[in-house]
Amino acid sequence: MAKLLSVIGAFFLAIVLAVCGTAQAQDYPNKTVRIVVPFRAGGLADLVARIAAQQLQAEFNQPFVVLNVPGANGIQGMTTVLQAPPDGYTLLSASASQWAIPGALTPELVPFDTEKDFQAIGLYTQTSGVFIAVTEKLNVKNIQELVALAKAKPGALNYGSPGIGSIHHLLMEAFNTSLGLDIVHIPYTSSYTPDLLSGQISMAVTALPNVQSHLESGQIRLLAVGNKQRSQLKPDVPTIAESVIPGFDHSGVIGLLARSGTPPAIVEKLSAAIAKFVQLPEVRDRYYAIGAEPVPDVTPANLTRIVKEDRQKYAEIVKELKAKGGISATQ
């Protein structure tokens, strides 16, 4: 009898919670919603979130404000979201740089489990891609010639990236490992484009906006992109997958998440709003202007799948790097 009463009690509690959640969603939002960006203002991730915030504010007629919380490779921003109630008023705008890489690099410093502690809401864009770029000083015309040169001269070539543990770094190390190459990593904390132009570094792993002006002048050439599919902004640049490593995919997406426990009706409401505004021509044009592109599938289910796959992928890459001594356990 006690067991039966417990089951009945749990059943009615679930009903009450569902009713409350639905009622809460009908009134949502009725005050300011914060979108936490785990980066400083001004970068691609920040600009993308600000475009989304403007569209959501217009849709719901309530303020959606971006809160920049940089620090600890995104951990600080994600922790800020987890410290807020799961009511849909504190959201997270993030990418693999937050939901996958910190947990792979320094799991002992990550006080949460992305898949368990966060609820996917939807994707609003993908980056134009991470490109392998060279200048005329490196006498290669395509990615196949680069691979041939690297194999002929192990350790002689190097590449610049935004730093150890960045998507750019891990992409290139996956490239190295897959092809048995020894292209040396040179991490930077500021722009490395000047060193690429001067020949201080052999090549760079970079986002499109960082080199766009030099592409137009012909000073820099893009050899390949890490995305699964060619960039819509640079359709003439082949993917690594189609050129030298079948199946290679380091696509970067940016999406919106909430704390687990956020009422499903609120998640659905926000997800529907994202699916609506990403179709607007003016929004797509603004994304293209900053080096971002539309995502074919913006649903929570697709974002959930991507988070899981990214965590597995980068965990494997970091494990391999640590085994080779290319990265320490504390980085």
C-alpha positions as CSV (number, residue, x, y, z in Angstrom):
1,M,0.0,0.0,0.0
2,A,2.8,2.4,0.9
3,K,4.5,1.7,-2.4
4,L,1.2,2.3,-4.3
5,L,0.6,5.6,-2.5
6,S,4.2,6.7,-3.3
7,V,3.6,6.0,-7.0
8,I,0.3,7.9,-7.0
9,G,2.0,10.8,-5.2
10,A,4.8,10.9,-7.8
11,F,2.2,10.8,-10.6
12,F,0.2,13.7,-9.2
13,L,3.4,15.7,-8.5
14,A,4.4,15.2,-12.1
15,I,1.0,16.5,-13.2
16,V,1.3,19.6,-10.9
17,L,4.8,20.4,-12.2
18,A,3.7,20.0,-15.8
19,V,0.7,22.3,-15.3
20,C,2.9,24.9,-13.5
21,G,5.5,24.7,-16.3
22,T,2.9,25.3,-18.9
23,A,1.4,28.2,-17.0
24,Q,4.9,29.6,-16.6
25,A,5.6,29.3,-20.3
26,Q,2.4,31.1,-21.3
27,D,3.6,34.1,-19.3
28,Y,7.2,33.8,-20.5
29,P,9.0,36.1,-20.8
30,N,7.7,38.8,-18.5
31,K,11.0,40.4,-17.6
32,T,14.6,40.8,-18.8
33,V,16.3,37.6,-20.2
34,R,20.1,37.4,-19.9
35,I,22.1,35.6,-22.6
36,V,25.5,34.7,-21.1
37,V,28.4,34.8,-23.6
38,P,31.6,33.2,-22.2
39,F,33.8,35.6,-24.2
40,R,34.7,39.3,-24.2
41,A,32.7,41.6,-26.3
42,G,33.5,42.1,-29.9
43,G,34.3,38.6,-31.2
44,L,32.3,36.4,-33.5
45,A,30.5,34.6,-30.7
46,D,29.6,37.8,-29.1
47,L,28.3,39.4,-32.3
48,V,26.2,36.3,-33.1
49,A,24.6,36.4,-29.7
50,R,23.8,40.1,-30.0
51,I,22.0,39.5,-33.3
52,A,20.0,36.7,-31.7
53,A,19.2,38.8,-28.6
54,Q,17.8,41.6,-30.9
55,Q,15.6,39.2,-32.7
56,L,14.3,37.5,-29.6
57,Q,13.6,40.9,-28.0
58,A,11.6,41.8,-31.1
59,E,9.7,38.5,-31.0
60,F,8.8,38.6,-27.3
61,N,8.7,42.3,-26.7
62,Q,10.8,41.9,-23.6
63,P,14.5,42.9,-23.1
64,F,17.1,40.2,-24.1
65,V,20.5,41.4,-23.0
66,V,23.9,39.9,-23.6
67,L,26.1,39.4,-20.5
68,N,29.8,38.8,-21.3
69,V,31.4,36.5,-18.7
70,P,34.8,35.5,-20.0
71,G,37.3,33.4,-18.1
72,A,38.6,29.9,-17.6
73,N,38.0,28.8,-21.2
74,G,34.2,29.4,-20.9
75,I,33.8,27.6,-17.6
76,Q,33.1,30.9,-15.8
77,G,30.2,31.8,-18.1
78,M,28.7,28.3,-18.0
79,T,28.9,28.3,-14.2
80,T,27.1,31.6,-14.1
81,V,24.2,30.1,-15.9
82,L,24.1,27.1,-13.6
83,Q,24.0,29.4,-10.6
84,A,20.7,30.9,-11.8
85,P,17.3,29.3,-11.5
86,P,16.2,27.0,-14.3
87,D,13.4,29.4,-15.4
88,G,14.6,30.5,-18.8
89,Y,15.7,33.9,-17.7
90,T,19.5,33.1,-17.8
91,L,20.6,31.4,-21.0
92,L,23.9,30.4,-22.5
93,S,25.2,31.2,-26.0
94,A,28.0,28.7,-26.6
95,S,30.0,26.6,-29.0
96,A,32.3,23.5,-28.8
97,S,34.9,25.9,-27.2
98,Q,32.7,25.7,-24.1
99,W,30.6,22.5,-24.2
100,A,33.4,20.2,-25.3
101,I,37.0,21.4,-25.1
102,P,37.3,22.5,-21.5
103,G,36.0,19.2,-20.3
104,A,38.5,17.4,-22.5
105,L,41.5,19.6,-21.5
106,T,41.0,20.0,-17.8
107,P,38.1,17.8,-16.6
108,E,39.2,18.3,-13.0
109,L,38.4,22.0,-13.3
110,V,34.9,21.6,-14.9
111,P,32.3,21.5,-12.2
112,F,29.5,20.3,-14.4
113,D,28.5,17.8,-17.1
114,T,27.4,19.7,-20.2
115,E,25.0,16.9,-21.4
116,K,23.4,16.5,-18.0
117,D,23.4,20.0,-16.7
118,F,22.3,21.9,-19.8
119,Q,19.3,21.7,-22.1
120,A,19.7,22.4,-25.8
121,I,17.4,25.1,-27.1
122,G,18.5,25.6,-30.7
123,L,21.2,26.5,-33.2
124,Y,21.4,30.0,-34.7
125,T,24.4,29.8,-36.9
126,Q,27.6,28.0,-37.9
127,T,30.9,29.7,-38.5
128,S,32.2,30.0,-42.0
129,G,34.9,27.5,-40.9
130,V,38.5,27.2,-39.7
131,F,40.8,27.5,-42.7
132,I,44.4,26.5,-43.4
133,A,46.0,29.6,-44.9
134,V,49.4,30.3,-46.5
135,T,51.1,33.1,-48.4
136,E,53.2,33.0,-51.5
137,K,56.3,32.6,-49.3
138,L,55.3,29.0,-48.8
139,N,55.4,27.6,-52.3
140,V,52.3,25.4,-52.3
141,K,49.1,25.9,-54.3
142,N,46.8,23.4,-52.7
143,I,46.4,21.2,-49.6
144,Q,47.8,18.2,-51.4
145,E,51.1,20.1,-52.1
146,L,51.2,21.2,-48.4
147,V,50.9,17.5,-47.3
148,A,53.6,16.4,-49.7
149,L,55.9,19.2,-48.4
150,A,55.2,18.4,-44.8
151,K,56.0,14.7,-45.4
152,A,59.2,15.6,-47.2
153,K,60.4,17.9,-44.4
154,P,59.2,16.6,-41.0
155,G,59.3,19.3,-38.3
156,A,60.3,22.1,-40.8
157,L,56.9,23.7,-41.1
158,N,54.9,25.4,-38.4
159,Y,51.5,26.9,-38.0
160,G,50.0,29.7,-35.9
161,S,46.8,29.3,-33.8
162,P,44.9,31.4,-31.2
163,G,46.4,29.2,-28.5
164,I,46.8,25.8,-26.9
165,G,43.4,24.0,-26.7
166,S,41.7,26.3,-29.2
167,I,39.5,24.6,-31.9
168,H,42.1,25.8,-34.4
169,H,44.9,24.0,-32.6
170,L,42.9,20.8,-32.1
171,L,41.8,20.8,-35.7
172,M,45.4,21.0,-37.0
173,E,46.6,18.3,-34.6
174,A,43.9,16.0,-35.8
175,F,45.1,16.9,-39.3
176,N,48.7,16.0,-38.3
177,T,47.7,12.8,-36.6
178,S,45.5,11.6,-39.4
179,L,48.3,12.0,-42.0
180,G,51.3,11.3,-39.9
181,L,52.7,14.8,-40.2
182,D,54.9,16.9,-37.9
183,I,53.8,20.5,-38.5
184,V,54.9,22.4,-35.3
185,H,52.3,24.4,-33.4
186,I,53.1,28.0,-32.5
187,P,50.4,29.3,-30.1
188,Y,49.6,33.0,-30.0
189,T,47.7,35.2,-27.6
190,S,47.2,38.0,-30.1
191,S,46.9,38.3,-33.9
192,Y,49.2,36.0,-35.8
193,T,48.3,37.3,-39.3
194,P,51.2,39.7,-39.4
195,D,53.7,36.8,-38.8
196,L,52.0,34.8,-41.5
197,L,52.4,37.7,-43.9
198,S,56.0,38.3,-43.0
199,G,56.9,34.6,-43.3
200,Q,57.6,34.2,-39.6
201,I,55.2,31.2,-39.6
202,S,54.7,28.8,-42.4
203,M,50.9,28.8,-42.3
204,A,48.0,29.7,-40.1
205,V,44.8,28.0,-38.9
206,T,42.3,30.8,-38.9
207,A,38.8,32.1,-39.2
208,L,37.8,33.9,-42.4
209,P,37.3,37.4,-40.9
210,N,40.9,37.5,-39.7
211,V,42.3,37.2,-43.2
212,Q,39.5,38.5,-45.5
213,S,41.2,41.7,-46.5
214,H,44.4,39.9,-47.4
215,L,42.5,37.4,-49.5
216,E,41.2,40.3,-51.6
217,S,44.7,41.6,-52.1
218,G,46.1,38.2,-53.0
219,Q,48.6,38.1,-50.1
220,I,47.0,35.1,-48.4
221,R,45.6,31.9,-50.0
222,L,43.2,29.5,-48.4
223,L,44.1,25.9,-49.0
224,A,41.2,24.1,-47.2
225,V,38.5,24.4,-44.7
226,G,37.8,22.1,-41.7
227,N,34.0,22.1,-42.1
228,K,32.2,19.0,-43.3
229,Q,30.9,21.0,-46.2
230,R,32.3,23.9,-48.2
231,S,31.8,27.3,-46.7
232,Q,29.0,29.3,-48.4
233,L,31.2,32.3,-48.1
234,K,34.2,30.6,-49.8
235,P,32.7,27.9,-52.0
236,D,35.8,27.7,-54.1
237,V,37.9,26.5,-51.1
238,P,37.8,22.7,-50.8
239,T,37.2,20.8,-47.5
240,I,39.9,18.8,-45.9
241,A,37.4,15.9,-46.1
242,E,37.1,15.9,-49.8
243,S,40.8,16.6,-50.4
244,V,43.0,14.5,-48.1
245,I,41.1,13.0,-45.1
246,P,37.7,11.5,-45.8
247,G,35.2,12.1,-43.0
248,F,37.2,15.0,-41.5
249,D,34.8,17.4,-39.8
250,H,35.5,20.3,-37.5
251,S,32.5,22.4,-38.2
252,G,31.8,25.1,-35.6
253,V,28.3,25.9,-34.6
254,I,26.9,28.4,-32.1
255,G,23.7,27.8,-30.2
256,L,21.5,28.6,-27.3
257,L,21.2,26.4,-24.1
258,A,19.5,26.6,-20.8
259,R,19.9,24.9,-17.4
260,S,18.5,21.4,-17.3
261,G,15.1,21.6,-15.5
262,T,14.0,24.6,-17.5
263,P,10.3,23.9,-18.3
264,P,10.0,22.2,-21.7
265,A,7.3,24.6,-22.8
266,I,9.8,27.5,-22.4
267,V,12.4,25.6,-24.3
268,E,9.9,25.0,-27.1
269,K,8.9,28.7,-27.2
270,L,12.5,29.9,-27.5
271,S,13.3,27.2,-30.1
272,A,10.4,28.2,-32.2
273,A,11.5,31.8,-32.1
274,I,15.0,30.8,-33.2
275,A,13.7,28.7,-36.1
276,K,11.7,31.7,-37.2
277,F,14.3,34.5,-37.1
278,V,17.2,32.5,-38.7
279,Q,15.0,32.3,-41.9
280,L,14.9,36.1,-42.2
281,P,17.0,37.4,-45.1
282,E,18.2,40.4,-43.1
283,V,19.4,38.1,-40.3
284,R,21.3,35.9,-42.7
285,D,22.9,38.9,-44.3
286,R,24.1,40.1,-40.9
287,Y,25.5,36.7,-40.2
288,Y,27.3,36.5,-43.5
289,A,28.8,39.9,-42.9
290,I,30.6,38.7,-39.7
291,G,31.7,35.3,-41.1
292,A,28.8,33.1,-40.0
293,E,26.3,31.1,-42.0
294,P,22.9,29.6,-41.6
295,V,22.5,26.1,-40.1
296,P,20.2,23.7,-42.0
297,D,18.8,22.1,-38.8
298,V,18.3,24.5,-35.9
299,T,16.4,22.1,-33.7
300,P,17.2,21.2,-30.0
301,A,17.6,17.6,-31.1
302,N,20.4,18.5,-33.6
303,L,22.2,20.7,-31.0
304,T,22.0,17.9,-28.5
305,R,23.5,15.5,-31.0
306,I,26.3,18.0,-31.9
307,V,27.2,18.6,-28.2
308,K,27.5,14.8,-27.7
309,E,29.6,14.2,-30.8
310,D,31.9,17.3,-30.1
311,R,32.6,16.0,-26.6
312,Q,33.6,12.6,-27.9
313,K,35.6,14.0,-30.7
314,Y,37.7,16.5,-28.8
315,A,38.2,14.1,-25.9
316,E,39.8,11.7,-28.3
317,I,42.0,14.4,-29.8
318,V,43.2,15.7,-26.5
319,K,43.9,12.2,-25.2
320,E,46.1,11.6,-28.3
321,L,47.9,14.9,-27.8
322,K,48.6,14.2,-24.1
323,A,49.9,10.8,-25.0
324,K,52.3,12.4,-27.5
325,G,53.3,15.1,-25.0
326,G,51.9,17.8,-27.2
327,I,49.8,19.1,-24.4
328,S,50.0,18.9,-20.6
329,A,47.3,17.7,-18.3
330,T,47.0,21.2,-16.7
331,Q,46.5,23.1,-19.9
